Amino acid sequence: RLGHVGTMILSRTKQVAVGLEGLDLSELAHCEPCHLGKAQRVVSRKPQPKPKAPLDKIHVDTVGPVEHDTLQQHRWIFILTDANGRFR
């Protein structure tokens, strides 16, 4: 959140406040960060094609830092999964 007011509130403020008479609200109609912040990801309902060969597509997961170290004193977990055969 950017913490600034929208054009509707600015329009109301302009009517009752002193010194905002020259403010052109048409320039404020498009705020790029606001539009990006409100954007929604389009979800594809089509199943993704299965990769044709091993290592064509790899899924990566990372976890950490974990509270308890491993025997080798590692605190992060890094998992690679082959999308073709689901081999880890």
Secondary structure, 3 states (H helix, E strand, C coil): CCCCCCHHHHHHHHHHCCCCCCCCHHHHCCCHHHHHHHCCCCCCCCCCCCCCCCCCCEEEEEECCCCCCCCCCCCCEEEEEECCCCCC
